[in-house]
Amino acid sequence: MSAEAEEAALLARAGAVAEVLREREVEALLVSEPVNLRYLTGFTGSSGLALIPAEGEPGFFTDFRYETQSEAQLPGIFAREIVTGDLLEAVAHGVAEGGRLGFEEASLSVKRHARLAELLGEGSELVPCGGVIEGLREVKDAGEVARIRAAAELAEEALRGVLEEGLAGRTEREVAIELELRMRRLGAERPSFPSIVAA
């Protein structure tokens, strides 16, 4: 998929989230779940938050460790901010006072929720919005279908290679390690879940 097509897909996803937020009368959504963050922004790092507004430009917040990576991975539609302190403080500055901020309740801890509520102040409301992005992720676009197909073909090729070498005399652990190693050598970042080998 070309960079332009990928950016268009991410823009469409942010637009779909914004539409749901308008329906729910929520000003913005704080995205903290890593899988959802990657789906919306393309960012693969381990420290980041996105703020998707119902109207306007989406924002992305990360720390100095991911300055170069976020610059390379995020499309231009995101206003990127490299934060030196707490990411939640930076997010709170980007939220209008007295507004309704959606959050992913499955990934925001009670402690961070309390901190966010404190930062936003009494006039603001935190609105649980779990499932918004997951609902969008259920329907795959053409680029996602192509990547799923490529991943399946890669996994199949890796498994075929392991089977051709034979399984007799090898432990389940050895076979699982060999399978993952072959997938990585073929270009996979990692397996989507731990390999299950049973004999």
C-alpha positions in Angstrom: 0.0 0.0 0.0 1.4 3.4 -0.9 2.0 6.1 1.7 -0.7 8.2 0.1 -3.2 5.4 0.3 -2.2 4.6 3.9 -2.7 8.3 4.9 -6.1 8.4 3.2 -7.1 5.3 5.1 -6.0 6.8 8.4 -7.8 10.0 7.6 -11.0 8.1 6.8 -10.7 6.2 10.2 -10.3 9.5 12.1 -13.3 10.9 10.3 -15.4 7.8 11.2 -14.4 8.2 14.8 -15.3 11.9 14.7 -18.7 11.1 13.3 -19.5 8.7 16.1 -18.4 11.3 18.6 -20.7 13.9 17.1 -23.6 11.3 17.4 -22.7 10.8 21.1 -22.2 14.5 21.7 -18.7 14.0 22.9 -16.1 16.7 22.0 -13.1 14.3 21.7 -11.9 10.8 22.3 -8.7 9.9 24.1 -7.2 6.8 22.5 -4.9 4.9 24.8 -5.3 1.3 23.8 -2.1 0.4 21.8 -4.0 -1.7 19.2 -6.5 1.1 18.6 -3.7 3.7 18.6 -1.9 1.8 15.9 -5.1 1.4 13.9 -5.8 5.1 13.9 -2.3 6.6 13.6 0.0 3.9 12.3 2.2 4.4 15.4 3.9 1.2 16.6 5.7 2.5 19.7 4.8 1.7 23.3 4.2 5.2 24.6 1.6 7.4 23.0 -1.9 8.9 23.2 -4.1 10.3 20.5 -6.8 12.8 20.9 -9.4 12.6 18.1 -11.8 15.6 18.2 -15.4 15.5 16.8 -14.3 18.7 14.9 -10.8 19.7 13.9 -7.4 18.3 13.7 -6.5 15.1 15.6 -3.5 15.3 18.0 -0.8 12.8 19.0 1.3 12.9 22.2 4.4 10.9 22.9 7.7 11.4 24.7 11.3 12.1 23.4 12.1 8.4 22.9 9.6 8.3 20.0 10.3 11.6 18.4 11.9 10.1 15.3 9.6 7.1 15.1 6.4 9.2 15.4 7.6 11.6 12.8 8.2 8.7 10.4 5.0 6.8 11.2 2.4 9.4 11.7 0.6 10.9 8.8 0.5 14.7 8.4 -3.1 14.9 9.6 -2.0 14.5 13.2 -0.7 17.5 15.2 2.3 15.8 16.9 3.5 16.9 20.3 6.7 15.6 22.0 5.9 15.8 25.7 8.6 16.1 28.4 6.3 15.4 31.3 3.1 13.5 31.8 1.2 12.7 28.6 -2.2 13.1 30.3 -1.3 16.7 31.3 -0.5 17.5 27.6 -3.8 15.9 26.5 -5.8 17.9 29.2 -4.3 21.1 27.8 -5.8 20.1 24.4 -9.3 19.6 25.7 -11.8 22.5 26.0 -12.7 23.4 29.5 -16.2 22.1 30.4 -16.3 19.7 27.5 -17.1 16.0 27.3 -14.0 13.8 26.8 -14.5 10.2 25.7 -12.0 7.6 26.9 -11.4 3.9 26.5 -12.4 2.5 29.9 -10.8 -0.9 29.2 -7.3 0.6 28.9 -7.4 3.6 31.2 -6.5 2.6 34.8 -8.6 3.9 37.7 -5.5 5.9 38.8 -5.0 7.6 35.4 -8.8 8.2 35.1 -8.7 10.0 38.4 -5.7 12.0 37.3 -7.3 13.0 34.1 -10.5 14.0 35.9 -8.4 16.2 38.2 -6.5 17.8 35.3 -9.7 18.6 33.4 -11.5 20.1 36.3 -15.0 19.9 37.7 -16.8 21.4 34.7 -15.6 18.6 32.3 -17.1 15.2 32.0 -15.3 11.9 31.2 -17.5 9.7 29.0 -16.8 5.9 28.6 -16.5 5.2 24.9 -15.2 1.7 24.8 -16.0 -0.2 21.6 -16.0 2.9 19.4 -12.8 2.0 17.6 -13.3 -1.7 18.0 -16.5 -1.4 16.1 -14.7 0.3 13.2 -12.0 -2.3 13.2 -14.5 -5.0 12.6 -14.9 -4.0 9.0 -11.7 -4.3 7.1 -10.7 -1.9 4.3 -8.9 -3.1 1.1 -5.4 -2.3 2.6 -6.2 -4.4 5.7 -7.5 -7.3 3.7 -4.3 -7.2 1.6 -2.1 -7.2 4.7 -4.1 -10.1 6.2 -3.7 -12.1 3.0 0.1 -11.4 3.0 0.4 -12.4 6.6 -1.5 -15.6 6.1 0.7 -16.5 3.1 3.9 -15.8 5.1 2.7 -17.9 8.0 1.8 -20.7 5.6 5.2 -20.6 3.9 6.9 -20.7 7.3 4.8 -23.7 8.4 5.5 -25.5 5.2 9.2 -25.1 5.8 9.0 -26.5 9.3 6.9 -29.5 8.2 9.3 -30.2 5.3 12.2 -30.6 7.9 10.1 -33.1 9.8 8.7 -33.1 13.3 9.9 -36.5 14.6 12.3 -36.2 17.5 11.7 -32.5 18.1 10.1 -31.0 21.2 7.0 -28.9 20.9 9.1 -25.9 22.1 11.7 -26.5 19.4 9.0 -26.6 16.7 7.4 -23.4 18.0 10.7 -21.6 18.1 11.6 -22.7 14.6 8.2 -21.6 13.3 8.5 -18.1 14.8 12.1 -17.8 13.5 11.0 -18.7 10.0 8.2 -16.2 10.1 10.6 -13.5 11.2 13.1 -14.4 8.6 10.3 -14.1 6.0 9.6 -10.5 7.2 7.1 -10.8 10.0 7.4 -8.4 12.9 6.3 -11.1 15.3 3.6 -13.8 15.5 0.1 -12.4 16.3 -0.2 -14.8 19.2 2.2 -17.4 20.8 2.5 -20.5 18.6 0.6 -23.6 19.8 2.3 -26.8 19.1 0.9 -30.0 20.5 1.9 -33.6 19.9 
